[in-house]
Amino acid sequence: MSGKKKYVLVGSGGRAEFFYSAIATEYRDTSELTAFCDTNQTRMDYANRRLKEKYDYHEVNTYKAHEFEKMIAEEKPDSVIVTSVDRTHHTYIIRAMELGCDVITEKPMTVDEEKCQDILDAVERTGRNVRVTFNYRYAPHHTKARELIRDGAIGEVTSVHFEWLLNTRHGADYFRRWHRDKRNSGGLLVHKSTHHFDLVNFWIGSQPDTVFAFGDLLFYGKENAEKRGETRFYTRSTGNPNAQEDPFALHMDQHESLKGLYLDAEHEDGYIRDQSVFGDGINIEDTMGVMVRYKNKAILTYSLNAYLPWEGYRIAFNGTKGRIEMNIVEQSYVNSGGDKALEGALKNKSIRVFPMFDAPYEVEVEEKAGGHGGGDPVLLNDIFGTPTEDEFNRAADHVDGARSILTGIAANRSIRTGQSVSIDELVKFHK
Ligand SMILES: NC(=O)c1ccc[n+]([C@@H]2O[C@H](COP(=O)([O-])OP(=O)(O)OC[C@H]3O[C@@H](n4cnc5c(N)ncnc54)[C@H](O)[C@@H]3O)[C@@H](O)[C@H]2O)c1
């Protein structure tokens, strides 16, 4: 194993493949994956089959969740990759560092302020590194917006108007499974908006200070469907006649990876991946509005809706020397469902700069091969390859991870209390 960095991965579900496929292909010579850890043996076995059959890699050892420490002792990894359910991230991040490993974790770093504080304290105590994989930062159009603002194209940013749209395929998916319980995901203001709030922090080079929010469940859920006159309900889609005509139904038996990862695995832990989005028991919001004041006094107005006809975003940055408008239509798909049939049709990206006293102009952005407009390969090289000096400092650490979730955590508290929330009251940073 000489010279190779050793990795183990916790949470071998849909997202895990992004990391294990990179190690098994492009970074095979410099990196080695030696084990999976999960609560579900069937999902680990599926990932192992995929490693072997799709990537021609060796199978790796598997450990159940209660054997995490045994795994670290036996495998002696340099880094632990955390791609489990959000609610569990902090446990693995903290224990991995205590046992002498660095950590690469998926977003959101965690789901509430107590767990966030525990992670910040553990980094301080152990001196280990936590890397949060914010792939959005690396998308060329996102990096371009940072470059324009950094280089003063619109002077100082004074306000940002940011509307993110999740559509009825991808947006609906959060209401079918564990995300629909706020305890698991922090709701979409943490789980999803962590990307968006991280981008704003990155773009304007500042940090959130005060947050106020409203949020509600106005489309998904049984009560909302009943109000619209719906009378045919079901608990899960697969094999249910009532789901046949429902455009929100997910038929897992019709898709190889959904079947292998979830349907064939549910006998072990009761993880039902295809619950009706119009069922009871959803306690996250689908309609959210947030106001944030930043340390540099810029004001953000942000909205997120999860049931819209297209997916992507519109953003405007107003500054002391002009305005930037970005309109981005994104791909959308069901995570691990693989069906990207609806891509294409409306796909477009535009960045327009309106200088205060000059003619507006369009900024061209070169898309490269790979996910997120070519951003994913750059992120993976940053993690597993030999990263070069990055003038944009896109590699995100535990502080970036924390700042990006604290806006959503504060927004959740504001929704509960009706009060504005100061970020400094939530956690104490060590630096
Ligand atoms: N950056 C991105 O674009 C992106 C995209 C998708 C998912 N993600 C993140 O990846 C993570 C996983 O999401 P997913 O869609 O793969 O979910 P998933 O449900 O497909 O997989 C989660 C896995 O965690 C396992 N798990 C549950 N409890 C556990 C525990 N206590 N210990 C160990 N494993 C446990 C489950 O059995 C499952 O295999 C989430 O944090 C999500 O936010 C990020």
The ligand as an SDF file (V2000), in Angstrom:
LIG
                    3D

 44 48  0  0  0  0  0  0  0  0999 V2000
  -23.1850   17.3800   -2.6280 N   0  0  0  0  0  0  0  0  0  0  0  0
  -24.1840   16.8450   -3.2670 C   0  0  0  0  0  0  0  0  0  0  0  0
  -24.5010   17.2360   -4.3750 O   0  0  0  0  0  0  0  0  0  0  0  0
  -24.9580   15.7100   -2.6220 C   0  0  0  0  0  0  0  0  0  0  0  0
  -25.8780   14.9680   -3.3790 C   0  0  0  0  0  0  0  0  0  0  0  0
  -26.5740   13.9300   -2.7620 C   0  0  0  0  0  0  0  0  0  0  0  0
  -26.3660   13.6460   -1.4230 C   0  0  0  0  0  0  0  0  0  0  0  0
  -25.4720   14.3880   -0.7060 N   0  0  0  0  0  0  0  0  0  0  0  0
  -25.2500   14.0880    0.7310 C   0  0  0  0  0  0  0  0  0  0  0  0
  -24.8090   12.7530    0.8790 O   0  0  0  0  0  0  0  0  0  0  0  0
  -25.3380   12.1820    2.0750 C   0  0  0  0  0  0  0  0  0  0  0  0
  -26.0480   10.8740    1.7490 C   0  0  0  0  0  0  0  0  0  0  0  0
  -27.1590   11.1320    0.8930 O   0  0  0  0  0  0  0  0  0  0  0  0
  -27.7490    9.9740   -0.0480 P   0  0  0  0  0  0  0  0  0  0  0  0
  -28.6410   10.6020   -1.0160 O   0  0  0  0  0  0  0  0  0  0  0  0
  -26.6360    9.0990   -0.5120 O   0  0  0  0  0  0  0  0  0  0  0  0
  -28.6450    9.1690    1.0180 O   0  0  0  0  0  0  0  0  0  0  0  0
  -28.9430    7.6010    1.0300 P   0  0  0  0  0  0  0  0  0  0  0  0
  -30.1500    7.4410    1.8570 O   0  0  0  0  0  0  0  0  0  0  0  0
  -28.9230    7.0530   -0.3380 O   0  0  0  0  0  0  0  0  0  0  0  0
  -27.6840    7.0060    1.8060 O   0  0  0  0  0  0  0  0  0  0  0  0
  -27.4580    7.2120    3.1690 C   0  0  0  0  0  0  0  0  0  0  0  0
  -26.7340    5.9900    3.7310 C   0  0  0  0  0  0  0  0  0  0  0  0
  -26.4650    6.2330    5.1280 O   0  0  0  0  0  0  0  0  0  0  0  0
  -26.7100    5.0040    5.8030 C   0  0  0  0  0  0  0  0  0  0  0  0
  -26.9140    5.2440    7.2330 N   0  0  0  0  0  0  0  0  0  0  0  0
  -28.0400    5.6070    7.8780 C   0  0  0  0  0  0  0  0  0  0  0  0
  -27.8210    5.7090    9.1980 N   0  0  0  0  0  0  0  0  0  0  0  0
  -26.5240    5.3910    9.3910 C   0  0  0  0  0  0  0  0  0  0  0  0
  -25.6890    5.3060   10.5360 C   0  0  0  0  0  0  0  0  0  0  0  0
  -26.1420    5.5740   11.7660 N   0  0  0  0  0  0  0  0  0  0  0  0
  -24.4000    4.9490   10.3610 N   0  0  0  0  0  0  0  0  0  0  0  0
  -23.9020    4.6680    9.1330 C   0  0  0  0  0  0  0  0  0  0  0  0
  -24.6470    4.7390    8.0080 N   0  0  0  0  0  0  0  0  0  0  0  0
  -25.9390    5.0830    8.1400 C   0  0  0  0  0  0  0  0  0  0  0  0
  -27.9260    4.4250    5.1030 C   0  0  0  0  0  0  0  0  0  0  0  0
  -28.0960    3.0550    5.3760 O   0  0  0  0  0  0  0  0  0  0  0  0
  -27.5810    4.7200    3.6630 C   0  0  0  0  0  0  0  0  0  0  0  0
  -26.8390    3.6830    3.0750 O   0  0  0  0  0  0  0  0  0  0  0  0
  -26.2560   13.2370    2.6980 C   0  0  0  0  0  0  0  0  0  0  0  0
  -25.5690   13.8960    3.7390 O   0  0  0  0  0  0  0  0  0  0  0  0
  -26.5270   14.1890    1.5540 C   0  0  0  0  0  0  0  0  0  0  0  0
  -26.7130   15.5220    1.9840 O   0  0  0  0  0  0  0  0  0  0  0  0
  -24.7680   15.3940   -1.2860 C   0  0  0  0  0  0  0  0  0  0  0  0
  1  2  1  0
  2  3  2  0
  2  4  1  0
  4  5  1  0
  4 44  2  0
  5  6  2  0
  6  7  1  0
  7  8  2  0
  8  9  1  0
  8 44  1  0
  9 10  1  0
  9 42  1  0
 10 11  1  0
 11 12  1  0
 11 40  1  0
 12 13  1  0
 13 14  1  0
 14 15  2  0
 14 16  1  0
 14 17  1  0
 17 18  1  0
 18 19  2  0
 18 20  1  0
 18 21  1  0
 21 22  1  0
 22 23  1  0
 23 24  1  0
 23 38  1  0
 24 25  1  0
 25 26  1  0
 25 36  1  0
 26 27  1  0
 26 35  1  0
 27 28  2  0
 28 29  1  0
 29 30  1  0
 29 35  2  0
 30 31  1  0
 30 32  2  0
 32 33  1  0
 33 34  2  0
 34 35  1  0
 36 37  1  0
 36 38  1  0
 38 39  1  0
 40 41  1  0
 40 42  1  0
 42 43  1  0
M  CHG  2   8   1  16  -1
M  END
$$$$
